[in-house]
Amino acid sequence: LRAMPQHTVDLPIACVEGWSRMATWTGVRLSDLLDLVEAPADARIRAVSLETNSSYGVSEIGPEFARDELTLVALELNGDELDIDHGYPARIISPGRPGVLQTKWLSRLEVIA
Protein backbone atom coordinates (compact mmCIF):
# COMPACT_ATOMS: atom_id res chain seq x y z
CA LEU A 1 0.00 0.00 0.00
CA ARG A 2 2.83 2.39 0.78
CA ALA A 3 4.21 1.95 -2.75
CA MET A 4 0.91 3.09 -4.30
CA PRO A 5 -0.08 6.72 -4.90
CA GLN A 6 -1.10 8.34 -1.61
CA HIS A 7 -3.99 10.77 -1.22
CA THR A 8 -4.82 13.09 1.65
CA VAL A 9 -8.36 14.04 2.66
CA ASP A 10 -9.92 15.93 5.54
CA LEU A 11 -12.76 13.89 6.99
CA PRO A 12 -14.39 13.72 10.39
CA ILE A 13 -14.45 10.62 12.48
CA ALA A 14 -17.91 10.44 14.01
CA CYS A 15 -18.58 8.22 17.01
CA VAL A 16 -21.99 6.73 17.73
CA GLU A 17 -21.47 8.02 21.29
CA GLY A 18 -22.10 11.51 19.93
CA TRP A 19 -18.70 13.10 19.37
CA SER A 20 -17.04 14.00 16.09
CA ARG A 21 -13.56 15.33 15.22
CA MET A 22 -12.13 16.51 11.93
CA ALA A 23 -8.86 14.84 10.93
CA THR A 24 -6.45 14.66 8.01
CA TRP A 25 -6.10 11.14 6.63
CA THR A 26 -3.56 9.83 4.11
CA GLY A 27 -3.64 6.54 2.28
CA VAL A 28 -4.72 4.72 -0.86
CA ARG A 29 -8.08 5.44 -2.46
CA LEU A 30 -10.27 2.38 -2.15
CA SER A 31 -11.49 3.07 -5.70
CA ASP A 32 -7.89 2.77 -6.95
CA LEU A 33 -7.59 -0.67 -5.34
CA LEU A 34 -10.89 -1.71 -6.91
CA ASP A 35 -9.70 -0.54 -10.32
CA LEU A 36 -6.45 -2.45 -9.84
CA VAL A 37 -8.35 -5.73 -9.43
CA GLU A 38 -10.94 -4.82 -12.09
CA ALA A 39 -13.83 -4.99 -9.62
CA PRO A 40 -17.28 -4.32 -11.08
CA ALA A 41 -18.54 -0.76 -10.61
CA ASP A 42 -21.41 -1.98 -8.43
CA ALA A 43 -19.30 -4.26 -6.22
CA ARG A 44 -19.58 -4.13 -2.46
CA ILE A 45 -16.52 -4.54 -0.30
CA ARG A 46 -16.12 -6.56 2.87
CA ALA A 47 -13.51 -5.03 5.18
CA VAL A 48 -12.08 -7.53 7.66
CA SER A 49 -10.24 -6.50 10.81
CA LEU A 50 -7.43 -8.24 12.65
CA GLU A 51 -9.74 -7.87 15.67
CA THR A 52 -11.68 -11.12 15.43
CA ASN A 53 -13.58 -10.99 18.72
CA SER A 54 -15.64 -7.90 17.93
CA SER A 55 -19.05 -7.36 16.41
CA TYR A 56 -17.34 -4.63 14.33
CA GLY A 57 -14.57 -6.90 13.03
CA VAL A 58 -16.24 -7.06 9.62
CA SER A 59 -18.12 -4.35 7.77
CA GLU A 60 -19.56 -4.09 4.29
CA ILE A 61 -19.01 -1.02 2.14
CA GLY A 62 -21.54 -0.32 -0.59
CA PRO A 63 -20.43 0.95 -4.00
CA GLU A 64 -21.58 4.49 -3.17
CA PHE A 65 -18.82 4.62 -0.53
CA ALA A 66 -16.29 2.24 -2.11
CA ARG A 67 -16.15 4.30 -5.31
CA ASP A 68 -16.15 7.68 -3.52
CA GLU A 69 -12.79 9.38 -4.14
CA LEU A 70 -12.66 10.42 -0.48
CA THR A 71 -12.79 6.83 0.81
CA LEU A 72 -9.32 5.68 1.81
CA VAL A 73 -7.47 2.74 3.17
CA ALA A 74 -5.77 5.11 5.58
CA LEU A 75 -2.19 4.63 6.71
CA GLU A 76 -1.66 8.01 8.37
CA LEU A 77 -3.61 10.34 10.63
CA ASN A 78 -2.69 14.03 10.84
CA GLY A 79 0.67 13.43 9.16
CA ASP A 80 1.78 10.54 11.39
CA GLU A 81 1.62 6.80 10.85
CA LEU A 82 -1.53 5.39 12.40
CA ASP A 83 -1.00 4.33 15.97
CA ILE A 84 -2.56 1.18 17.36
CA ASP A 85 -5.55 3.04 18.87
CA HIS A 86 -6.41 4.54 15.49
CA GLY A 87 -6.19 1.27 13.58
CA TYR A 88 -2.55 0.49 12.68
CA PRO A 89 -1.58 -0.87 10.20
CA ALA A 90 -4.50 0.40 8.12
CA ARG A 91 -8.15 1.38 8.46
CA ILE A 92 -11.07 2.42 6.32
CA ILE A 93 -12.11 6.07 6.40
CA SER A 94 -15.08 7.19 4.37
CA PRO A 95 -17.35 10.24 4.40
CA GLY A 96 -20.78 9.83 5.96
CA ARG A 97 -20.24 6.49 7.72
CA PRO A 98 -20.31 6.06 11.51
CA GLY A 99 -16.99 5.45 13.20
CA VAL A 100 -17.90 1.85 14.13
CA LEU A 101 -18.10 1.04 10.40
CA GLN A 102 -14.68 2.56 9.65
CA THR A 103 -12.93 -0.77 10.09
CA LYS A 104 -9.69 -0.52 12.06
CA TRP A 105 -6.74 -2.92 12.10
CA LEU A 106 -7.56 -3.89 8.53
CA SER A 107 -6.33 -7.33 7.52
CA ARG A 108 -8.03 -7.76 4.15
CA LEU A 109 -10.58 -6.45 1.69
CA GLU A 110 -12.91 -8.76 -0.21
CA VAL A 111 -14.80 -7.81 -3.36
CA ILE A 112 -18.42 -8.97 -3.31
CA ALA A 113 -19.79 -8.95 -6.85
TAPE-V129075 format. One record per backbone hydrogen bond with DSSP energy under -0.5 kcal/mol. NH is the residue of the N-H (numbers start at 1). CO is the residue of the C=O. E is the energy in kcal/mol with one decimal. If there is no record, write none. Layout:
NH	CO	E
NH	CO	E
This chain:
4	1	-1.2
7	27	-2.9
9	25	-2.5
11	9	-0.7
11	23	-2.1
13	21	-2.6
14	12	-0.6
15	13	-0.5
15	19	-3.0
18	15	-1.9
21	13	-1.8
23	11	-1.5
25	9	-3.1
25	23	-0.6
26	76	-1.8
27	7	-2.2
28	73	-1.7
30	71	-2.1
33	29	-1.5
34	30	-2.3
35	31	-2.3
36	32	-2.1
37	33	-1.4
38	35	-1.3
39	34	-2.7
43	40	-1.8
44	112	-2.5
45	61	-2.6
46	110	-2.9
47	45	-0.6
47	59	-3.2
48	46	-0.5
48	108	-2.7
49	57	-3.4
50	105	-3.2
52	50	-1.1
57	54	-1.4
59	47	-2.1
61	45	-3.2
62	60	-0.5
65	62	-1.4
66	62	-2.9
67	63	-2.2
68	65	-1.0
71	68	-1.8
72	93	-2.7
73	28	-2.9
74	72	-1.0
74	91	-2.7
75	26	-3.1
76	26	-2.1
77	80	-2.8
78	24	-4.1
80	77	-1.7
82	75	-2.4
86	83	-0.9
87	84	-1.1
88	83	-1.9
90	87	-1.0
91	74	-1.6
92	103	-2.4
93	72	-2.1
97	94	-1.1
99	14	-3.4
101	98	-1.9
102	99	-1.6
103	101	-1.5
105	87	-1.0
106	90	-3.0
107	48	-3.4
108	48	-1.6
110	46	-2.4
112	44	-3.5
113	111	-0.6
